[in-house]
Amino acid sequence: MVSGERLVPARFQPPLPLDRLLIPVGTAGAGDQIALDVLIVGAGPAGLACAIELARLAQGEGRDVNIGVLEKAEALGEHSLSGAVVNPRAFRELFPELKDQDFPFRVPVTREAVHLLTTHHAPRIPVPPTMHNRGNYVASLSEMVRWLGERAAALGVNVFTGFPAACLLVEGGRVAGVRTAATGLDREGRPLSSYMAPNDLIAHVTALAEGTRGELSQAWLASQGVTSENPQIFALGVKEIWETRLPLDTIVHTLGWPVPTDAFGGSFMYPLEPNLIALGLVVGLDYRDAALDVHELLQRMKLHPLFRPYLEGGEMVEWGAKTIPEGGYYAVPARRSGDGLVILLKASDLSAGRLAEYDRLVNASFIMKDLYRTRNMRLAFKDGFYVGGMKAALMTLTGGRFPGRKIAMRRDAETERTLTPGASPGITPDGRLTFSKVDGVFKSGNTTRDTIPIHLILGKDLPAAAAEFYAHMCPAGVYEVVQGTLRVNAPNCVDCKATDVLGPRWTPREGGSGPKYKRM
């Protein structure tokens, strides 16, 4: 390992490939062309909720509106992963005719505990007000997505699974739709016998609901010069689902070990069923140690006396990883609409000025009020765990008014890192409680073909320290340093997007690639 060397990841990150992500309408290379009234990119909770509400509005007005939803996963929910403790408010507003027990939730939160971990101990501490979850539910995001998809389809929404949106189609300054990714290319990008050309989906309005670190959203914001007060920052979560012998009846959160004190993060352990639990570790991607490895930290954490009794004799049945946007209120883009980019069914005028009503509605919603109340909470931890904890306590006591100003942040990729020997000593997986990254990828259900083209754009003149950093950062073993050379195992990728935040750019690959989550 290269040790004691400092690096700033942003210096080795290639620029966003706008020429690949924004192309004029009519560009050669497409197969079929499909016309829609409204196109929604991403069949996660936001995209499907949008489709459901639009379909209801159209039916209520007796209008025939052709709504399409694009999803890159082979089936709904297969790329959806979250904690997940769910506030039912959004479900109640979207389905006021239903009761909580009708929603796709697992169990209500009745007991909760927060522990401050050390290497061998786990003293329990009072639950901070911002972490109270009474009235919420434990749920599986992938299960919620499948449930929402069924309701969207019942309303006549066209859900196209296995079709990633590779680029935005533009006409002047207006978004006119998307082009999907081609399928059946070999490792060098040459057509195989199974090749299928991309399709163009043309729409009056395109809604981007790509989830964390969406490449089309990044491209559109960059092309329009739309910024935010702070850059978006992210965390990486690695999660496992376990069938256990010992039941769990409490949602558990931890702070402290194994996360370094100069980093932000913590763990969770939730009951999905009496003998089925979700377990995970989340670490902010502004950590300073280039040798830190979130997957390895989770494996070590499972051996702690707080977790081990629940896991021994059980079986890890599913694994996954995902980035989480954490910038909060100050990272919300100043504008979220433009020509042809947001839906407003009652208007025939689809200009940026008319569609800006969407921005005004979001700004007046409970979403922005919640973000504003905790506007500096995550940002307070930029200087480490203990200083951040004291600041967060003052913010809680003052209702978010302390410190009376925005805490400025920089992009995660601009944080300087140091490769410190022994910082992430690694672990020898035993196949019972602890597992390798390759084991994790297998448990994610990933069956991406081995000959898929590399969809990750690396920077030029990559130093050895950056290669080591990528190998530790990626939870799926996509990057390996072999005899001093960086090897990219593209089929391993589970689309967590950590690489896109800190290193090589992620670009869409053929539909159905990646994980196949069932209970994440």
C-alpha positions as MATLAB code, in Angstrom:
seq = 'MVSGERLVPARFQPPLPLDRLLIPVGTAGAGDQIALDVLIVGAGPAGLACAIELARLAQGEGRDVNIGVLEKAEALGEHSLSGAVVNPRAFRELFPELKDQDFPFRVPVTREAVHLLTTHHAPRIPVPPTMHNRGNYVASLSEMVRWLGERAAALGVNVFTGFPAACLLVEGGRVAGVRTAATGLDREGRPLSSYMAPNDLIAHVTALAEGTRGELSQAWLASQGVTSENPQIFALGVKEIWETRLPLDTIVHTLGWPVPTDAFGGSFMYPLEPNLIALGLVVGLDYRDAALDVHELLQRMKLHPLFRPYLEGGEMVEWGAKTIPEGGYYAVPARRSGDGLVILLKASDLSAGRLAEYDRLVNASFIMKDLYRTRNMRLAFKDGFYVGGMKAALMTLTGGRFPGRKIAMRRDAETERTLTPGASPGITPDGRLTFSKVDGVFKSGNTTRDTIPIHLILGKDLPAAAAEFYAHMCPAGVYEVVQGTLRVNAPNCVDCKATDVLGPRWTPREGGSGPKYKRM';
ca = [
       0.000    0.000    0.000;
       1.096    3.562   -0.679;
       1.151    5.112    2.808;
       1.300    8.571    4.312;
       0.473   10.150    0.937;
      -2.093   12.931    0.703;
      -4.585   13.298   -2.108;
      -7.590   15.390   -3.059;
      -9.937   13.154   -5.124;
     -11.329   16.080   -7.130;
      -7.955   16.493   -8.840;
      -8.282   13.093  -10.486;
     -12.033   13.105  -11.218;
     -12.907   13.511  -14.901;
     -15.400   16.236  -15.845;
     -19.075   15.446  -16.233;
     -19.475   14.150  -19.838;
     -22.082   16.692  -20.946;
     -21.564   15.801  -24.604;
     -22.781   12.269  -23.830;
     -25.575   13.253  -21.444;
     -27.158   16.073  -23.499;
     -27.737   15.464  -27.227;
     -29.944   17.222  -29.800;
     -33.263   15.720  -30.814;
     -32.823   13.782  -34.055;
     -29.247   12.669  -33.371;
     -28.536    9.503  -35.363;
     -28.335    6.094  -33.716;
     -31.786    5.538  -32.251;
     -34.134    2.693  -33.098;
     -37.781    3.291  -32.252;
     -39.273    6.631  -31.253;
     -42.081    6.702  -28.682;
     -44.239    9.769  -28.051;
     -45.559   10.511  -24.545;
     -47.261   13.392  -22.835;
     -45.261   13.003  -19.630;
     -42.066   11.019  -19.151;
     -40.775   10.258  -15.640;
     -37.188    9.000  -15.344;
     -36.841    6.698  -12.353;
     -39.375    4.319  -10.796;
     -38.500    4.954   -7.177;
     -40.980    6.330   -4.620;
     -40.789    9.878   -6.019;
     -41.233    8.884   -9.656;
     -44.094    6.478   -8.998;
     -45.856    8.872   -6.611;
     -45.639   11.534   -9.313;
     -47.114    9.160  -11.891;
     -49.954    8.104   -9.569;
     -50.960   11.665   -8.709;
     -50.773   12.788  -12.343;
     -52.901    9.868  -13.509;
     -55.510   10.635  -10.862;
     -55.623   14.327  -11.801;
     -56.019   13.451  -15.469;
     -58.809   10.959  -14.773;
     -60.572   13.460  -12.540;
     -60.626   15.963  -15.378;
     -61.615   13.360  -17.974;
     -58.365   13.824  -19.862;
     -56.373   11.141  -21.645;
     -52.754   11.735  -20.637;
     -50.097    9.268  -21.759;
     -47.666    8.852  -18.833;
     -44.524    6.743  -19.024;
     -42.032    5.813  -16.286;
     -38.534    4.570  -17.168;
     -36.666    2.284  -14.754;
     -33.147    0.913  -15.327;
     -33.628   -2.173  -13.126;
     -34.992   -5.331  -14.707;
     -37.951   -5.278  -12.291;
     -39.399   -2.677   -9.950;
     -37.589   -2.318   -6.645;
     -34.452   -4.193   -7.663;
     -32.281   -1.067   -7.418;
     -34.068    0.452   -4.405;
     -32.315    0.428   -1.037;
     -32.753    2.440    2.124;
     -32.626    2.105    5.938;
     -35.653    2.257    6.184;
     -37.714    3.785    8.965;
     -40.580    5.525    7.207;
     -42.655    8.530    8.206;
     -46.113    7.586    6.845;
     -47.122   11.208    6.142;
     -46.411   11.083    2.397;
     -48.327    7.802    2.004;
     -51.280    9.243    3.928;
     -51.397   12.320    1.698;
     -51.093   10.293   -1.515;
     -53.654    7.663   -0.427;
     -56.042    9.419    1.995;
     -58.592    6.634    1.468;
     -56.260    4.020    3.004;
     -55.184    3.289    6.570;
     -51.638    2.737    7.788;
     -52.142   -1.025    7.935;
     -52.919   -0.972    4.194;
     -49.505    0.416    3.313;
     -46.471   -1.789    2.492;
     -44.852   -1.349    5.892;
     -43.392   -4.119    8.041;
     -43.813   -3.187   11.714;
     -44.547   -0.001   13.684;
     -41.772    1.501   15.782;
     -42.692    0.809   19.414;
     -39.256    0.655   21.032;
     -36.033    2.435   20.128;
     -32.540    2.664   21.542;
     -29.363    4.618   20.796;
     -25.956    3.315   21.887;
     -22.542    4.976   21.949;
     -20.188    2.230   20.814;
     -16.634    1.693   21.932;
     -14.489   -1.239   20.831;
     -16.045   -3.617   23.366;
     -18.920   -1.763   25.039;
     -22.238   -0.159   24.060;
     -23.567    2.199   26.756;
     -27.099    3.311   26.032;
     -27.703    7.060   25.732;
     -30.930    9.110   25.607;
     -32.551    9.168   22.167;
     -31.824   12.615   20.640;
     -35.031   14.492   19.704;
     -34.126   14.416   16.009;
     -33.883   10.610   16.124;
     -37.274    9.885   17.734;
     -39.265    7.499   15.516;
     -42.423    6.723   17.491;
     -45.308    6.773   15.042;
     -43.080    5.704   12.159;
     -42.731    2.262   10.572;
     -39.931   -0.100    9.631;
     -40.201   -0.960    5.960;
     -38.378   -2.235    2.887;
     -37.916    0.382    0.177;
     -37.879   -2.224   -2.592;
     -41.191   -3.613   -1.304;
     -42.701   -0.120   -1.158;
     -41.639    0.516   -4.757;
     -43.287   -2.682   -6.003;
     -46.492   -1.754   -4.140;
     -46.516    1.740   -5.683;
     -45.800    0.258   -9.105;
     -48.898   -1.926   -8.923;
     -51.045    1.109   -8.168;
     -49.485    3.138  -10.957;
     -50.114    0.351  -13.468;
     -53.730    0.044  -12.299;
     -54.195    3.729  -13.196;
     -52.936    3.145  -16.738;
     -49.371    4.375  -16.260;
     -46.858    2.740  -18.613;
     -43.916    1.460  -16.544;
     -40.924    0.473  -18.704;
     -38.464   -1.613  -16.660;
     -35.009   -2.496  -17.945;
     -34.622    0.804  -19.819;
     -31.988    3.188  -18.409;
     -32.143    6.785  -19.607;
     -28.694    7.375  -21.108;
     -29.067   11.031  -22.081;
     -31.461   13.954  -22.310;
     -32.763   14.967  -25.723;
     -32.694   18.734  -26.074;
     -34.116   21.153  -28.607;
     -32.548   24.539  -28.170;
     -32.851   25.213  -24.458;
     -35.801   22.872  -24.020;
     -35.764   19.278  -22.768;
     -37.701   17.131  -25.252;
     -37.279   13.626  -23.794;
     -34.565   11.010  -23.315;
     -32.621    8.379  -25.209;
     -32.267    4.979  -23.562;
     -29.054    2.959  -23.330;
     -28.174    0.450  -26.027;
     -27.960   -3.238  -25.097;
     -25.831   -6.107  -26.367;
     -22.401   -4.413  -26.623;
     -19.141   -6.188  -25.893;
     -16.403   -4.949  -23.583;
     -15.055   -2.613  -26.291;
     -18.513   -1.275  -27.148;
     -18.960   -3.300  -30.342;
     -22.403   -4.773  -31.168;
     -22.983   -8.438  -30.364;
     -25.626  -10.646  -31.976;
     -27.960   -9.581  -29.145;
     -27.507   -5.865  -29.874;
     -30.554   -3.612  -29.607;
     -30.373    0.058  -30.557;
     -31.422    2.731  -28.050;
     -34.904    4.221  -28.213;
     -35.928    7.866  -28.150;
     -38.825    8.783  -25.880;
     -40.215   12.191  -26.817;
     -42.376   13.977  -24.244;
     -43.997   17.347  -23.678;
     -42.587   17.295  -20.148;
     -39.802   15.189  -18.642;
     -39.560   14.680  -14.867;
     -36.250   13.519  -13.429;
     -36.657   11.235  -10.418;
     -33.379    9.321  -10.737;
     -32.602    8.980   -7.052;
     -29.225    9.658   -5.506;
     -26.609   11.304   -7.729;
     -28.677   11.201  -10.923;
     -26.450   11.812  -13.940;
     -29.155   13.489  -16.040;
     -30.047   15.825  -13.190;
     -26.369   16.707  -12.810;
     -26.098   17.377  -16.536;
     -29.197   19.572  -16.713;
     -28.214   21.637  -13.657;
     -24.711   22.128  -15.060;
     -25.985   23.106  -18.501;
     -28.366   25.655  -16.998;
     -25.861   27.024  -14.507;
     -28.193   26.176  -11.613;
     -26.374   26.016   -8.288;
     -27.188   25.708   -4.580;
     -25.928   27.558   -1.514;
     -23.834   24.529   -0.553;
     -22.792   21.606   -2.770;
     -24.600   18.347   -2.170;
     -22.702   15.994    0.145;
     -23.218   12.257    0.488;
     -22.823    9.263    2.768;
     -22.306    5.638    1.788;
     -24.479    2.992    3.412;
     -23.725   -0.748    3.325;
     -26.643   -2.922    4.413;
     -27.365   -6.583    5.073;
     -30.578   -8.534    5.667;
     -30.285  -11.388    8.184;
     -32.511  -14.292    9.103;
     -31.853  -14.745   12.825;
     -32.625  -17.136   15.654;
     -32.857  -14.410   18.287;
     -35.771  -11.995   17.696;
     -35.351   -8.217   17.789;
     -38.189   -5.936   18.932;
     -36.362   -2.579   19.088;
     -34.946   -0.287   16.406;
     -31.318    0.313   17.308;
     -29.029    3.157   16.243;
     -25.390    3.567   17.226;
     -22.809    6.336   17.183;
     -19.057    6.071   17.625;
     -16.946    2.994   16.862;
     -16.102    1.704   14.264;
     -16.459    5.097   12.547;
     -13.359    7.283   13.133;
     -13.917   10.335   15.352;
     -13.011   12.692   12.489;
     -15.763   11.214   10.287;
     -19.580   11.273   10.419;
     -21.628    8.113   10.586;
     -23.403    5.443   12.565;
     -25.190    2.132   12.326;
     -28.729    0.799   12.443;
     -30.395   -2.524   13.239;
     -34.125   -2.818   12.564;
     -36.652   -5.657   12.942;
     -38.491   -6.480    9.711;
     -40.114   -9.604   11.174;
     -39.547  -11.363   14.519;
     -36.607  -13.262   13.000;
     -35.626  -10.998   10.098;
     -33.483   -7.911   10.654;
     -31.902   -5.167    8.581;
     -28.407   -4.143    9.631;
     -26.195   -1.454    8.174;
     -23.449    1.120    8.569;
     -23.490    4.642    7.095;
     -20.389    6.858    6.785;
     -20.194   10.378    5.345;
     -18.090   10.539    2.178;
     -16.140   13.530    3.481;
     -14.052   11.175    5.656;
     -10.350   11.993    5.751;
      -8.657    8.593    5.780;
      -8.166    7.302    2.237;
      -7.811    3.740    3.561;
     -11.242    3.753    5.238;
     -13.442    0.925    3.909;
     -17.132    1.052    4.874;
     -17.769   -2.596    3.943;
     -14.877   -3.778    6.117;
     -15.991   -1.543    9.001;
     -19.435   -3.179    8.874;
     -17.886   -6.658    8.960;
     -15.824   -5.747   12.045;
     -18.840   -4.108   13.661;
     -20.889   -7.306   13.467;
     -18.435   -8.960   15.867;
     -19.240   -6.390   18.578;
     -21.130   -7.731   21.644;
     -24.135   -5.525   20.772;
     -24.695   -7.211   17.393;
     -23.084  -10.637   17.533;
     -25.714  -12.368   19.737;
     -28.418  -11.537   17.181;
     -26.386  -12.770   14.213;
     -24.778  -15.975   15.488;
     -26.537  -19.039   14.137;
     -28.350  -16.899   11.584;
     -27.843  -16.345    7.857;
     -27.070  -13.249    5.813;
     -29.588  -13.453    2.975;
     -29.154  -10.149    1.165;
     -26.517   -7.410    0.832;
     -26.498   -3.988   -0.783;
     -24.951   -0.528   -0.854;
     -26.146    2.969   -1.765;
     -25.135    6.594   -1.414;
     -27.383    8.955    0.562;
     -27.669   12.711   -0.117;
     -27.041   14.552    3.164;
     -26.548   18.208    2.243;
     -30.037   19.147    3.392;
     -31.679   22.536    3.019;
     -28.654   24.451    1.741;
     -27.898   21.842   -0.941;
     -31.326   22.067   -2.628;
     -30.828   23.521   -6.141;
     -32.045   27.098   -6.490;
     -34.309   26.030   -9.358;
     -35.862   22.620  -10.088;
     -37.757   23.408  -13.275;
     -37.102   24.568  -16.797;
     -38.453   24.380  -20.326;
     -40.103   20.977  -20.644;
     -38.682   19.687  -17.366;
     -41.572   19.613  -14.861;
     -45.195   18.513  -15.088;
     -48.195   20.828  -14.688;
     -51.225   19.185  -16.272;
     -53.625   22.075  -16.061;
     -51.416   24.312  -18.179;
     -50.909   24.177  -21.901;
     -47.945   26.532  -21.441;
     -44.908   24.332  -20.729;
     -42.350   27.130  -20.573;
     -39.875   27.537  -17.747;
     -41.838   30.467  -16.364;
     -45.104   28.524  -16.178;
     -43.482   25.367  -14.832;
     -41.747   27.345  -12.078;
     -44.990   26.874  -10.135;
     -43.502   23.492   -9.202;
     -40.634   25.225   -7.408;
     -43.036   27.467   -5.519;
     -45.134   24.495   -4.416;
     -42.093   22.566   -3.182;
     -40.774   25.614   -1.330;
     -44.094   25.967    0.490;
     -44.367   22.270    1.386;
     -43.555   20.355    4.580;
     -40.491   18.977    2.784;
     -38.686   22.324    2.841;
     -39.947   23.121    6.337;
     -38.444   19.871    7.656;
     -35.180   20.507    5.827;
     -34.986   24.055    7.185;
     -35.552   22.961   10.776;
     -32.473   20.707   10.639;
     -30.607   22.821    8.102;
     -27.207   22.705    9.820;
     -27.507   19.416   11.737;
     -25.429   17.200    9.441;
     -23.147   20.079    8.458;
     -22.128   20.552   12.090;
     -20.100   17.341   11.943;
     -17.648   18.633    9.330;
     -15.109   19.160   12.140;
     -15.486   15.732   13.725;
     -17.766   13.698   15.971;
     -17.319   15.449   19.330;
     -17.437   19.050   18.082;
     -20.351   18.139   15.841;
     -22.205   16.493   18.707;
     -21.967   19.635   20.829;
     -23.116   21.841   17.956;
     -26.000   19.491   17.129;
     -27.152   19.585   20.773;
     -27.250   23.394   20.673;
     -29.163   23.303   17.390;
     -31.720   20.977   18.947;
     -32.131   23.221   22.002;
     -32.584   26.335   19.825;
     -34.864   24.741   17.238;
     -32.189   25.070   14.568;
     -31.498   28.770   15.180;
     -27.939   28.169   16.374;
     -25.452   29.098   14.863;
     -27.582   31.704   13.100;
     -25.890   31.250    9.744;
     -25.211   28.651    7.095;
     -22.321   26.273    7.782;
     -20.349   26.332    4.543;
     -19.378   22.993    3.006;
     -17.258   21.852    0.098;
     -17.793   18.918   -2.244;
     -16.872   15.538   -0.776;
     -14.310   15.101   -3.564;
     -12.519   18.279   -2.416;
     -11.749   16.893    1.055;
      -8.066   16.081    1.433;
      -7.344   12.463    2.376;
      -4.313   10.670    3.762;
      -3.462    7.000    3.293;
      -2.754    5.918    6.860;
      -1.202    2.473    7.450;
      -3.428    0.226    9.565;
      -6.409    2.591    9.540;
      -8.565   -0.092    7.939;
      -6.732   -3.290    8.948;
      -9.124   -5.478    7.019;
     -10.721   -8.672    8.138;
     -10.472  -12.293    7.069;
     -14.078  -13.272    6.261;
     -15.303  -16.416    7.985;
     -18.345  -16.919    5.714;
     -20.654  -17.085    8.731;
     -20.641  -13.650   10.359;
     -18.264  -11.770    8.094;
     -18.071  -11.705    4.315;
     -15.900  -10.453    1.477;
     -17.007   -7.850   -1.042;
     -17.413  -10.580   -3.653;
     -19.706  -12.467   -1.236;
     -21.729   -9.277   -0.845;
     -22.104   -8.768   -4.586;
     -23.353  -12.368   -4.906;
     -25.917  -11.761   -2.140;
     -27.110   -8.606   -3.923;
     -28.431  -10.835   -6.719;
     -26.127   -9.171   -9.247;
     -25.990  -11.265  -12.429;
     -24.517   -8.649  -14.776;
     -22.832  -10.378  -17.719;
     -19.032  -10.466  -17.618;
     -18.572   -8.928  -21.077;
     -20.449   -5.700  -20.346;
     -18.601   -2.509  -21.433;
     -16.911   -0.536  -18.670;
     -19.387    2.199  -17.735;
     -17.025    4.070  -15.401;
     -14.968    6.966  -16.758;
     -11.561    7.205  -15.079;
      -9.414   10.289  -14.907;
      -6.047   10.491  -16.651;
      -2.638   10.070  -15.009;
      -4.108    8.353  -11.969;
      -1.531    8.055   -9.159;
      -1.120    4.895   -7.086;
      -2.594    6.599   -4.013;
      -5.833    7.364   -5.871;
      -6.066    3.761   -7.087;
      -5.705    2.530   -3.483;
      -8.367    5.003   -2.399;
     -10.845    3.734   -5.014;
     -10.228    0.129   -4.002;
     -11.075    0.878   -0.368;
     -13.965    3.241   -1.175;
     -15.940    0.864   -3.406;
     -18.015   -1.606   -1.330;
     -18.471   -4.012   -4.255;
     -14.872   -4.693   -5.264;
     -15.197   -2.926   -8.616;
     -11.704   -1.466   -8.213;
      -8.674   -3.616   -7.431;
      -4.984   -2.776   -7.346;
      -3.140   -5.692   -8.944;
       0.647   -5.444   -9.102;
       0.437   -1.693   -8.822;
      -2.169   -1.346  -11.596;
      -5.838   -0.417  -11.168;
      -8.176   -3.132  -12.431;
     -11.858   -2.274  -13.016;
     -14.365   -5.126  -12.523;
     -17.353   -3.361  -14.057;
     -19.839   -6.276  -13.688;
     -19.487   -6.101   -9.879;
     -21.028   -2.618   -9.749;
     -24.239   -2.309   -7.710;
     -24.834    1.326   -8.742;
     -24.185    2.735   -5.263;
     -22.750    5.894   -6.952;
     -19.939    6.362   -4.391;
     -17.496    6.309   -7.279;
     -19.396    9.134   -9.016;
     -19.121   11.270   -5.873;
     -15.400   10.735   -5.273;
     -13.759    9.305   -8.366;
     -14.590    7.765  -11.737;
     -17.828    8.988  -13.291;
     -20.734    6.533  -13.393;
     -22.639    6.340  -16.694;
     -25.739    4.272  -17.554;
     -25.251    0.712  -18.777;
     -27.632   -1.728  -20.418;
     -30.974   -2.366  -18.757;
     -31.225   -4.986  -16.044;
     -27.580   -4.665  -15.005;
     -26.726   -4.382  -11.342;
     -28.387   -5.736   -8.213;
     -31.735   -7.450   -7.812;
     -32.815   -6.379   -4.338;
     -35.915   -8.014   -2.880;
     -36.135   -6.812    0.744;
     -33.773   -3.825    0.869;
];
